[in-house]
Amino acid sequence: MKHRRSFLRTHPVLAVALAVGVLVGSGALAATAVGRPEPRAVAVPAAQRPDDSGLGTAGATPAPAKSAAPSPKEKTQEGTRGCGLSAKLVPSCGLLWGVAPGAFTDLPSSKALGNFERTTGRPADILHAYHRGDEVWPTADEIATVRQSRKRILFANWKVAWDTTWADVAAGGQDARIDRAAARLKAFPGKLFVALHHEPENDVRAGGGMTARDYAAMYRHTVLRLRAAGVTNVVFVMVYMAYEPWCVQPWFGDLYPGDDVVDWIGMDPYLFAKPGGYGHGDFAYLVDRTSDPAKWPGFYTWVTRTHGNKPLMIAEWGVYEHAADPAQKAWIYSTVRQQLGRFPAIKALVYFDSPNAPKGDTRPDSSRAALAEFQKLAASTVFAVTL
């Protein structure tokens, strides 16, 4: 999914001057407030209820969706199994839990994050944010959020080549931009994840400085220049869209910039709650879908075969609501609890929370049934990692 956070929110000086021309003329920015009709309470079909034996839960089963979600503070001390983090932010056991909160809205990250945590009942380990070009990042709001008493890890996506090309960045054309980012990153309080132009498959072209090899060269140049400038607190994540039609292209392998500049590998898969087509299925289908194993084994299978030494992050995932049958989204959430243990290379699960993403509503509380299942997932002790 492309750039998620409003440009005007990150450039307040321009907001008044552009408000009429951009907001009214193009309709590109989402409204700050989105109405939420009262969802119907729908049970998960008996045939689709999972066996919960794969994952434990933190304490008692979450209250029904009509009741208030457990306070995030109540969850912070759960699980004392000693799951810590390595120098590359890899948990020694369990998984990191994260979110890109309030995406495609103008809510500040801190407020959107608070809303998500109160709704779902668990504090996030990872705050996912999006930036491009010369935007000043990490923002003051992001820094303040990770400095709160409850620790969090910032995960920043940066499109270095915004308004230019990957080849230009690789050739040094944006070195001043990279150097400014390096100065800010060195001043950042603690370690953070950084992805460079996530989901590049969607932007690959046959020429014009935007080939798959141009991407790999851009990625390498940026990482090596940041490191040469003294940046030592960044864990770099190579994030794929993981869309099967791109994965079978002859240039797909050319995107990878090299093990020495990639610490984690990420993927951004989504599911549709509406049955009957590509994109509807369970968690296993989400992370390892294939229409023809002879041509493509599935992303999880591919990445563990070709880059098995790298931890895998579900850098974005979401389920688009199907209002005609809310039980479908709830069922999909329930399969995450059932099946997550089958994919041990996954070390972080980062949800994409948006009321109006390009293809639908991914909010976990888009229905009562969905929220109840998502709260059960959030309560799993598998996410009890000490930061």
BELMOMO-V774999 format. One line per field, one symbol per residue. phi: phi as a letter, one per 20 degrees, with the letter a starting at -180 (. if undefined). psi: psi as a letter, one per 40 degrees, with the letter a starting at -180 (. if undefined). A space follows every 10 residues. Layout:
BEGIN
phi=???
psi=???
END
This chain:
BEGIN
phi=.egedgfffe cffefffegf fefefdmfef ffdcfcfffe ecffggfdfe eeffcecenf fgfgffeffg fgffefdfmc emfddefeme ffbmcfdbbe elfmcdfggf fffffffffe ncfeecdecc bblegebgff ffffffeffe fbdfcdecef egmbcfffff enfcffffff fgffffefeo ebecddlflf gfdfcfammc effffgffff gfffffffen fcdddecede fmeggffeff egffffepff dcecddbcec cdfffobgod refgfgebfb ebgfebfofg fffffecfed fddefbbacf fcgfbgffff ffgfffffdg ffcfffdbcd eddbfbfgdq eegfdfbfff fgffffffef ffeedee
psi=iahdhhddde gddedddedd ddddddfdii idhhhhihii hhihhdeehi heedhiigai hiiiddiiii hddeedeihf efhaiidefh idiaiihiig ififiehidd ddddddddde ehiidhhhih iibeihiiid dddddeeidh iihhhhhhgd fheaiddddd eeefdddddd ddddddehga iiihhhgifd deehieafef iddddddddd ddddddddee heehhhhhhi dfhddddeid eddedheide ehdihiigii ihdhieaheh aaddddefii egdddheidd ddddddfeeh ihhgdiiihh igdegddddd dddddddded eegeeheihh ihhhefidea hehefeiddd ddddddddeh edeghh.
END
